[in-house]
Amino acid sequence: MKVKYPALGALIALASQSIAAPQALPPTAKWVVDFADAQCIASRNYGSQEDPLFLVIKEPPLGDVLQIAFVTKFDAATATQMDGEITFDEQPPTKASLLKFGIKKDDRTVLRVNFPRALVASLRAASSIRVHARDDDQPPVALGSRITQGGVLSTDYRLQLAQIPALLDILDKCSADLRKVWNVEDGDAAPTLVRQGPSGDLRTAFTPEDYPDVAVKNRQMGAIRVAVLVDEKGRVADCTIIQTSGVASLDAQSCAVITERAQLKPAIGLDGKPAKGALLETIHWELED
């Protein structure tokens, strides 16, 4: 499907400069793995109960993406797309597009990146991970106080890593279990675990106004592959990016719209009854000339 929006604005040139890495923070709690009905999530606190800093890893049931997030106390509800870098130990940094957003009712702010699975080998072997993110419209500034030059928030975390290989093995097993429970089959071939997979036209969930303002302003486009877990009543139980566009706001908006508005029919099991299933779809975000 394709979502189009009239062309607006011009491409913003972003400044860049090197910033000294902060000291790697040790964890203050053990890994907690949540085997939810439709998700495999691990989290670990690097802060305190009063001022937490959680590293969160989510593994979808298929695809080439891990979702990594850094979660702190709520500071603002406005969603901001940020250019940034992910660095393991002293390796060269990998450019990343991150989304920062607040959830007031949960008292948390999330900085999230869809992480290509090609980098998982680096994650497995690393003793630290650093995320440095900055607002798209401002040059990077180190995070000393929370409000930096010009009143712009910039984020710079470096966290010690431990037990990552064992943790990823556990998430891999959880993901395999999800595939069985939700009758997930990789690829677009005819289903064999159910008589018929979930159905519905995801294009009807989107409107031109859904195109993120920051992506319009920066003339950003891309294709996102999503895996939508659909329960026996046709409800979206989970939406996960399995192939990222490389643009955080487009990735996030895709699943936000699908989760809120998608009207779907459930899979039909081999016994002829409604069943759990997975719908795979590619969302194309395009701007008209």
N, C-alpha and C positions, 0 to 999 in steps of 0.2 A: 504494500500500500504506500501511497505518497501523500505527504502533507505539504501544501504549498502556502506561501505567504508573500505578499508584495515586497519588493526590495526596498530597504530603508537603510540610511546611514552609510558610512564608509568604514573600511577596515581600520581598526585601531592598531597602531604600532606600539608594541609593548617594550618597555625598557628592561634591562637585565643586568645584574651585577652579582659578583661573588660575595657570599656571606659566610663567616666562620661558623662551623658546626657547633651546636650547643653540646654540653656534656650529656652522655647517654644516661637516661634515667633507669634505675632498676625497678623491677615490678614490686608491688606492695601486697599482692595477693596471688593466689594460684589461678591457673586457667579454669574457666567454667565453660563447659560445652553443653549447649542447649539442643537436644534432639527434639525439636518441635515437630508438629504434625506435617508441616510443609517446608521446613527450613533446617539447615545445619549451620549453627552459629557458635563460634567460640569467642570468649572475651576475657580480658585480663586487666586489672586495675594497676595503674602506675602512679596514682595519686592517693588521696585520702578519701574517707567517706564524705567529708564536708566539701572537698574540692577534688573530685575524681578526674582521672584521665584514663579512659578505657581504650585499649587496642581491641578492635573487633574484626573477626574474619568470618565471612559467609561464603560457603561453597554451594553453588547451584547443582542440580542433579545432572547436568550435562553442559557442554560448551567449553569455551576457551578463556573464561574469566573467573577470577576470584574477586570478591568485593571486600575491600579493606576500609575500615573507618576508624576515626579518632573521635571519641565522644567525651565532651566536657559539660560543665554546668551551662544552663541556658544563659545566653547573653543578648541575643537579638533574633527576631523572627524572620527577618529578611533573608531570602535565599541569595547567595552570591556565588557566581562561578569564578574559580581561581586558577590561574596558571601556576604550575609548581613542578617539583622534582621529587622523586623517590630515590633514596640512596641506601645501598647495603654496605656496611662497613666502609672501606675506603675505595670501593668501586666507582667508576664513572656514574653520575646520576642519570636516571631515566626521566625524561619529560613526562608530565602527567597533567590531565585536566581534572580538577576536583570541584566538588560542589559542597558549599558550606550552608547549612540551614539549621534553624532552631525549631524545637518542638516544645512549646511553653508548658503544655499540660504534663509532659514527662520531665520537665525541668532539665532539658539537655540540648546541647548544640552538637551537630554532627558534621564532621569533615570527611567526605567519602570519595573514594576513587575506585573505578573498575579496573582491576589489575590483570593484565594479560597473563595467561597461564604459562607463557613462554618464559616468564621471569620467576616461576615457582622454584626452579633449581637454585637460583640466587637466594631466594627466601629461605629455603631449607638449610643452606650452608652458612647463612649470615649469623653474626653475633649481635648485630644492631641494625635498626632500620631508622632512617631519618625522612621526615616529610617536611618540605619547605614549600609553602603556598602563599600566594600574594594575589591581591585583587587585580583583575584584568586591566583596570584603567590606571594603575599606579605602579611605580617602580617598587621592587622588593625592599622591605625594611626588616631588620632583625626584631624578633619578639623579645623585648626587654620588659617594658610595661605592656599591658594588654592593648592600650591605645597608642599607636605609633605616629610618626610624622604625618601631619595633614589629617589626623583623626581617622586614619585608615587602619583596619585590623589586618595584621599579617601573622602567619602561623609558622612556627619552626619547632618541631618536636624531634627528639632523637631518643629512641627507646632500646634498652637491652632486650635481646631475644634469647630465649632458652626453651628447650623441649619442642622446637618447631617441627622437626621431622616426625616425632611421635604424634604431635597434634594433627598434622596434615594427614597422617595415616588414618587417624580416627575420623577426621572429616571426610576422607575418601570413602570409608566404610559407611558412614552415615548417608552420604550421597548415593551410594549404591543401593542402600536400603530404601531411600526415597524413590529411586527409579522403579523398584519392585512395587512399592505401595501405590504409587501414582501411575503405574503402567506407562512409564516414560520409555520411548524408543527413540534412539538417536537417528537423525536423518529424516527424509521426507517420504520414505517408502510406506506402502500400505501397512496399517497396524496389524500386528499378530497377537498382541496381548489383549486387545479388545476387538469387538466386532466393528466398531466405528469410533473414531476419535472425537474429541470435542469439536464443535463447529460454531461458526459465527463470523461476521465480518467486522474485524477490528477497526476498519476505516470509519465506520459510523460513529465511533467513540470520539473521534478527533474533530476539531474545528480549526480554522486558520488562526484564531486568537490563542490557540494553545502553543504556538511557536514562542519559545522563551525570548524575552526581550533582549537579553544579553547576547544570545546567538544571532538574533536579527541584526543587532548593532555591529557585531563583529563579522557578519557575513559567513557564519559557520553553518555547514551542512554535513549530513552524514547518514549512514545506514546503521541501524541497531537491530541485532537479532535477539529476540526475547523468547523465554520459555514461560508459559502461563500454565500454572497448575489449576485445574478446574475440578471442583467437587461434584458429587452426585446430583446437586441441585442447580448446577450451572454457575455457581459463584466462583469468583477468582480467589483462590486460597493463597496464591503467591505469584508474583511476577518478578523474574530475575533476568538481568542482562547476561546473555551468553556469548555475545560478540559486541564489543563496544564500538561506538562511533569515534571515540577519542575526544568527544565533547561532553563534559559532565552534565550540562544542563539538558542536552538532548536525551542522553541516557535516562536521567532521572524523570524527565517529563513523560517519556514513553510509558514507563511502568506506572507513574502516578495517574495518568489518564486511563490506562487500561484497568487498573485496580478500582478506580472510582466509577467508571461508566460502562465498561464492556458488558454487552448483553450476549451471553453464550449459552449453548446447549451442551449438556454433559455428554461424555462418552457413553457408548452402549457396550456393555460387557458381553462376553461370550455366552452368557446365560440370557441375554436379551434385556437385562435390567440396566438402569442408569449406573454408571461406574465412574470412578476417579480417572482422570486422564490429563494429558499435557498437550497444549497447542503451541506449535512453534511458528513464529511469524517474524518477518523482517519489516521494520518500520523505516521508511525513507523520509528524511526531512530535507526539503529543497526550497530554495528561495528563487523566485522568478527574477529574471533580468529586468 
